[in-house]
Amino acid sequence: DQQVKQNSPSLSVQEGRISILNCDYTNSMFDYFLWYKKYPAEGPTFLISISSIKDKNEDGRFTVFLNKSAKHLSLHIVPSQPGDSAVYFCAAAATSGTYKYIFGTGTRLKVLA
Amino acid sequence: NAGVMQNPRHLVRRRGQEARLRCSPMKGHSHVYWYRQLPEEGLKFMVYLQKENIIDESGMPKERFSAEFPKEGPSILRIQQVVRGDSAAYFCASPRSGPGNTEAFFGQGTRLTVV
């Protein structure tokens, strides 16, 4: 039962353009969402998060949008840089529960120079 | 990520041996998550521990796997009688400031190879 889904396994974007990574969830109890970036042979690195009381959070080149009615969130990276090439995971947690983070399967982003 | 320490980074075990993976969370933190990433897959939740207490073990396989987080020392994920299917990257994470609206920081992981 995949509660957090990233339906695009891979995405290629030209340097300088916008990268949009999507994530869907099914559990309406989730109220905290995160994006992580992962390079090969390294642990995931936290990027940005959003609470369900907001619909947008911005940090530099990274913006996360949350659409609660659609149970959908997206990560926008603009402008994209070659160093952004990595696997991106979205994660969700229910703060009323045991607060475990449930991860999607990841999207591999390739930014072309 | 530098605050969460995992060792060893790489571990090779023969089928039937035991694997012990260690995780020291960020200083002063008393909560640890363990996750497993199989090749070409996402991160799967295994267990959530507080010192001397298992909070959620719903992702742990029923047999051969156990985890603990003693009052002193690192958290240990133990896999008994390893099989080839246990080969994976195992990550631990600790929340920035305890459970709540906060991110978790991950260690570099332990890559277990069962031969």
Interface residues (C-beta under 8 A of the other chain):
Chain A: Q6 Y32 L34 Y36 A41 E42 G43 P44 T45 F46 S49 S51 F89 A91 T95 T98 Y99 K100 Y101 I102 F103 G104 T105 G106
Chain B: N1 V4 Q6 Y33 Y35 E41 G42 L43 K44 F45 Y48 I55 D56 S58 G59 F91 A93 P95 P99 G100 N101 E103 A104 F105 F106 G107 Q108 G109 R111
